[in-house]
Amino acid sequence: MNILHLYENMELGGAETHILTLAKEFSQNNHKVFIGSPNGPAIELFHRNNIIHLNIDNFYDIKSTIEKVYSFCIENEIDIIHCHYFCSQLVGVIIGSVLNIPVVTTVHGVYNNENIGIFQDYFSGIIFVSEEACEKHISQIRTNNYEKAKIIHNSVEVKSNNIKKPDSLTDEKLNILYISRLDNDKFPSINFIIDALFKLAPKINWRLKILGSGNRFNDIVGKSAKVNNELAEERIQVLGAKKNVSQYIISSDVVIGVGRVILEGIQWKKPVICIGNSNYVGLIDKSKLNKISQVNFTDRNSVENLDVSSLQKDLHKIVRSDPELLKTIEQNYKEVLNKYSSNVSYSKHLEVYNNAKRLNKPTQFHNLMNDLQKSSLIGGYFKDLVYASNLDYPIYHEKQEKILMIPNFSDPLDTWKENLEQFLNSQRLLENFSLTIKIPNHLLYKSDSIIKDIEDVLFKYQANSRIADIVVDIYNLTSEGEVALINKHNVFIHTNRQQIFLMIQCKLLEISVINNIELMNRQLPEQVEN
């Protein structure tokens, strides 16, 4: 199947790595995977793995994003839209509804996310990365949607089952690797680690490499430099974000972090220590691994406080190459292989996708428009569309059924003239429909010549023109006015390739969209003679 992931970041973080790992696994199983996102440091990794990228500069430019994703889904025959985080969920729901494509979303954490409750009827699958994330959001989901929900833990690509242990400890130097975003929400953890290692310097000959970037990067560089100065040697290296993280893991003696860092370290058969902002989990064994999986491999269901002596005890086990620790490393590896490997995740996601195709059903657009009003992400032009039912427009036609055209009269390929001729040439259309021809705002300065072109067509069909109910609209419309105009009609004739968003608007407003007025003529029932 053809799968499009939508995500509004492309840094070197856990969510990006999660999506990349999943995309690679699906590609290796003969599915075609695409990623729609901004450019960013991680995008090179997607290119390297032949994942086709749709560049979306700003997800919060809803109009532009929807146009891009709509066209991309049609061109690439997308079967599943898989969205991550906030704005991508909104875009996914709208495009999935308009094109009747199943939409799946992943909730990556315990942050507040109103979209899960608002759009639950339009998601055909809702994935939580942990039991904790599920518990956080399940109260928003009605019981009739429970079958859509599934917990799938983060996973890693398990590359080998025979990783050679580094020889660095023969020099009695313990090479420690810490991997994390270096942001405010992670700062207490790295701050503790640096302070603790400084205190342990007389007892353990350690070296620390820190991988990651974020808004506290400079603070950590400064703190590390101070420690190096105090110890009169370079004990800490702050290396920033890296794409070849696995190489640093392989050359380390122990990995410290939270989240998928835990899994990455285990799959390379390294001792792994989980240290969070508040609690010390310590050296990971099989039992701890499964326990912290419930909170996305963090410290949030642990009770031991951050304590230097606990870290010292665990590091000494590694320095001594404790036989029990070596057994634990093997057990951890097998547990990751059986529960948290990318091929296990692939099977579970494939089940969700197949289930989503089964559960997917055509959207009731009036319900969707009501639900869109509840979203805090709706603003600007799109807000006018959502509240279209409250708008009025001063246009008057004799007939109840109304057709709208908004041609680009500067485009020689625009089909407005052919459609107008077909309208004038059909007695049944003339008797059943009125027609509005709106001159777009950007062409109003040419309205006299455009009206002359329209009159030339009317003149060719003089007899029928006398009974035709046609209005040429030359108002300079605001976005609100354009939505109100569209909502006054029953049918929209799209006449050029630049009208993608207009077509989407019409579908959301339950207005029929066709590209040839003659199709309407064929679909009208034959009149019964008296």
N, C-alpha and C positions, 0 to 999 in steps of 0.2 A: 504494500500500500504506500501511498504518498503522504508524508507527514510533515506538517509545517509547525515548527516551534516558534512562539512569539515571546520575546523577552526584552525588557527596556533597558538593560545594561549589557556591557560586554567587557567587564574588568576581569582580573584573574582571581575570581572568588569562587566560593563553594558552589553556588547555584550554576554558574557558567560551566564549571567542571562537571557537575551533575548532568547538565544538558548534553555536554560534549560526550561524556561516557555513554549515555543512553543513545545518542545519535550514532555513534560509532558501532554500537552493538546491533542496532537495527539495520544499518548499512551493510554490515557483515552478514546479515541474514536476508539479504536481497530486497530490502525495502529502500525506498528513496526518501531521504530526509533533507529538509531545508530549515534554515534558521532566519527569522526576521528580527533584526535588532539594529541598534546604532553600531557604528564602527567603534572599536576599542582594542585594547591590548590582546584580548583573548581571541579575537576573530581570526588571527593567523593560524591558531590551532584548528579551527573549523576548516579553513582553506586547506591546510595541510592534510586533512582527512577527507577531502573532496566533498564537504558539506556545502551545498550551494547557499549563498548568503543574499538575502534581500535587505538592502540598506534602508533603514528607517531612521532618519536623523533625529526626529523628535516625536516620540509616541504621543505626547500631549498635544500635538497639532493633529487633533482627531480627524479633521477632514482629509488632510493629506495622507495620513496613515491609512485610513479606511480605503481611499482610492488605490493606494499601492497594493495593499493586501488583497483587496477584491480582485484586481487584475491578475495578481500573481497566482491566486487560488484557481482562477479559471484557466490561465495559461499552463499551469503545471498539474491540473486535474487533482487537486488536493483532496484526500479522503478523510484526513483527521487534522483538526487544528488543536495544537497542544499549547496552552498559554500559561505563563508563569507571572506571578505578581499582579500588580494593580491595573495599570492602563492596558496592558496586553490582554487582560481578562475582558475588559470592556470591548476592545476592538474585536477579539475573538468571538464574543457573543453576538455582536452585530453582524459580522461577516458570516459566521456560521448560520445565523437565522436567515439572512437574505439568500444565501446559496444552499441552504439545507445541508450543511456539512456538520458532522458531529464535532462537538467541542469538549475537550478534556482540559482540566486545570490541575496544577500541582500547588499545594500550599506548603511552602518551604520552612515555615517556622511558626512561632506563637504570637506574632505581631497581629494587631487588629486588622481585619480585612472584611469590610462590609459587603464586598462583592459576592462572597460565598452565600450569604443569605439572600441578597437581592436577586442574583442571577442563577440560583440553584435549579430552576426549571429549565434553563437553557444550556446548562452543562450536562453532558451525557456521561461524564465521569469526573469524580473529584478525588484526587490522590493527596494523602497526607504523608509527610516524610517521617512521622513519628506518632506514637500513641498520644503524646503530649499535645501535638498540633491538632490531632483529631478531637481530643477532649475540649480544646480551646474553642473549636468552631462548630462542633456537632449540634450544639443547642440552637444554632441558626438554621439548621436543616430540618425540614419537615420529615416525618416518618415515611411518607410515600417516596422520598428521594434517598432513603438510606441505602438502597441497593446500588446507587451510583458511587458510594463512598468506599475507599479502600486505603489501607495503610501499606505503603511500599517504602522501606527504609532506603537511605542513601546507599550507593554501591560503588565498588571500584573494579577496574579491570585487573583481574589476577593474571600476572604475566608468567610467573615461573614458580615451581615448587622446590627449587633447589638453589636458593640464593646463598652465595658464599658470605660468611661472616667476615667483616673487615678486620684487618690486623692492627688497627691503630692502638689498641690497648697494650700492645707489646712495649710501647713507649710510655705507658702509664698515663696517657692523656685520654680523657673521656670526651669524645666529640658529641656535643649536644646540638640538636637541630630543633628550633622552634619555628612553627609555620602558622601565620595568622594574618588577617587584616589588622593593620595597626591604626585602628580608629578608637574613638572615645569609648565605645561599648566593649572593647577588648583590652583597654589600657590597664585596668587593675591586675589582670592576669600576668602580662609581661612585666609589669612593674614589680610584682611579687617575685617573679623568677629571677630578674636581675639582682634584686636586693638579696634574695636567698643565696644565690650563687656567690655573690660577693662575700657573704659571711662564711661560706663553705670553702673559699679559696685556700685557706691554710690546710684543709683536710683532704680536699679532692682536687686533682690537677685537671680541671675541666677547660674546654673551649666551647664557646657558644656561637652558633650562626643563627641569625634571625632573618627569615624570609617573609616578605609582605610589604604592603604600602598602605597609606591611609593618612588621615589628618593629624595623627600623633607621631608620624614618622620622624620629624625633626626632633621632637622631644626625646624619643628613644635613642636617636643618634647622639644627642647631647648627654643623656644619662650614661650611655655605654662608653662614650669617650672619657667621662669622669671616672668610671670604674677602671678602665684601662690605664688611666693616668695614676690612679691610686695603687694599682697592682704592678705598675712599671713594666707592663707588657700588654700586647694586644690579645686579650682574652675573648673579647666580643667583637663580632663583625655583623654590622647591619647591612644586608645586601639588597634590600628592596624586593620588589615582585620579580619572580623568575618563571619562565615558561618550562624550563627543564628541571622541575622540582624533584623528579624521581632520581636524578643524578646526585642531588644533595642528600636524599634519603639513603641511598645506597652507601655513600661514603660516611655516614654518621653511625654512632654507636647507640644512640637513643633518640627517639622523636617525641617532642612535647607539643601538645595542642588540644584542640577540641574539634568536633564535627568530623568531616570526612578525612581530615588529617590522621585521625585515629586509624581509620581503615587503610589509608595509604601506607602508613608505617607498618601495620600488621602484614599487609600483603607482600611487603619486602622483607618479612621475617625480622623485624626490629623490635626491641623492647619499646613499648609505648607508654608514656605517662600522660594521663588526662588531668589538666589543671584548668579550672575555670576562674571566673571573676570572684567567686565567693567561697567555693569549696574545693578541697583537694581529693580527687578520686584516686590518684596514684597509679602504680603500675597496673596495666590492664591484664586481666585474665579472662577466661571464658565467661565466668559468672558476671563479672563487672561489665564485660562487653555487651552482653544481652540486656543487662539492667540499663546501661546508659543509652542503648539503642532506642529506648522508650522516650528519651528526651533529646533525640538527634545527636547522640554521642557527646553530650556536654555534662556539666556537673550539677544540673538542676534537680536531680533526684538523689543527690549525695548529701551527707550531713557533716563530714569531717572538715573543719576549718582549714584555711591555708596555714601551713605550719612548716617552718624550715626543717625541723627534725624529721618530719615525714619524708620530705624530699631527700634529705641526707640518707635516710635508711634505704630508700629505693635506689638511689644512685650507687650506694655501696654494693647492693646486690648485683648491679650491672658490672661494676668494676671487678668484682670477685668471680664473675661468670658463674653465678649460682646454678647448680644442676637443675634445681626446680624451675628456675627462670627459663632455662633452655626448653624444658618440657612445656612450660606455659606458652612460649613463643610458637611452638609447633601446634599446640591446641588452638591458639588464637587464629593461626593461619587456616586450619581446617574449618573453623567456625565461619570465618569470612568467606572461604571458598563455598561452603554449603548454604550460607544464609545471605551474605552481603556482596556477592560477586555480581558483575554486570550481566552475566548470562542468566542468573536467577532473576535479576531486576527486569531483564528483557522479557522473560516469560510472563512475569506478572503484569508488565505494561501492555504486552500483546493481548492478554486476557481483558484488560480494561478497554483497550481500543476496540476489540471485537464486541465487547458488551456495549460500548458506546454506540456502535453502528446499529446494534439491535434496539437500543433504547431511544435513539434519535427519532424525532417526529417533527413535522412541519410546525413552525412557530405561529402562534396567534399574535399578530403584530400589535393589535390594540393592547394586549397584555404586556408585551415587551415595552411599548411606549410608556405605559403606566409605571413599569418597574424602572425604566431609565430615569424617570423623574426623581427617583429616590437616591440616585448615585451622586456623590459629591464631585465626581470627575466630569460631570456634564456641565459645559459652560459655553459661552460665545455662540457661534452659529448653530452648534448642535443643540444648544438649549432651546433656541427658537423652534427647531424641528420637533423636539420632544413635547413642547407645549403648543403645537400647531392647532390642536382642537379648540384652543381658546382664542385663536386669531380670526379676524374677518378681513375680507378684501372686497373693495367696491367695483365689482365687475358683474355685468348683467347680461344674461343670455336668455333667449326664448325657450330653449330646450333644457331639459333636466340633465341629460347626458352631455358631458363636455370633454373635448379633446384639447390638449395643450401641446404646443411646439415652442421650443426656445432655441431657434437655430443659431449657428455661428455663420452669419451671412458673409463673412470674409473667407470662409473655408470653401474652396471650389469643390470639395468632395462632400459637402453637406447636402443632404437629400431633401431639404425642405420643399424645394420646387416640385419634385416628383410626388411627394406626399400631398401637397396642396392640390396638384392636378388630379390625383386619384380621388381626393375628397370631393372635388367639384364634379368629377365624372361619375359619381355614384349617387343615384337617386335615393337609395336606401340610407346611405350615410347622411345625406343632406336632410332627409326627413327625420332622422333619429338623433343627430348630434349637432352641437354647436362647436365652433373651433376658435381657440385663442392662439394668436401668434405673438409671442413676446419678443421684442427687440432687446437683447441683453444690454446692460448698463454701459459696457465698454464700447458699444456700437451706436449709442443714442445720437452721437454727433453726426452720424450718417443716416439718421432716420428718414430724411426726405427722400434720398435715393433708394433706400430699402423699401419704403412704402411704394415708390414708383415701380420697383421690380415686382412687388406683390400685385399691384394693380394691373401690370402687364399680363400676369397669369390669369387674373380674374376676367380680363377683357377677352381672353381666348375662349372662355366658357361663359359668355354673357348670359345666356338663358338660365343656366343653373346658378350663376352668381347672384341673380336677382332674388332667389329664394334661400341662398346660403346665409347662415347666421355666423358671421365671422367678425371677430374683434382683433385689431392690431393694438397691442398694449405698448405704450411708449413712456410709462412711468419709470423714473429713476428709483429703483427699489432698494431698500435696506435688506439685510439678510432676513429679518422678520417678515418684511413684505413679500420677499420671494417665496418663503415657506407658505405664507397665507395664500398667495396666488396658486401655488401647486396644489394646495389642499382643497381648492375650489373645484378641481377637475376630477374626472373619473379615469381618464386615459392620458398617458404621456407618450408621445412619439419621439424616440431618441433618433436624432438625425446626423450625429457625428460621433467620433471616438473620444471627444473631450467631455462627454456628459456622464462619466462614471458616477460621480457623486450625486448628480441629479437623479440617475436611475435608482441609486440606493435609497435616496430620500423617498422617492415615489413608492418603492416596495415597502419601506417602513410605514408609510402612510396608507398602505393598502390600495394604492393607485396602480392600475394595470400599466405595464410598460411593454411597448412593441416597437419594432424598428421599421415597420412598413404598414401604412394605413390600409393597404389593400387586404391585409390579413383580417382586419376588422370587418371589412366588407364581406369576405367569405364566411366569417363566423356568424354574421347576422342571420337569423332565421328568415326563410322565404316568407313573403307576405301571402296570406291566404285570400284568394279572390272571393268576393261576395257572390 
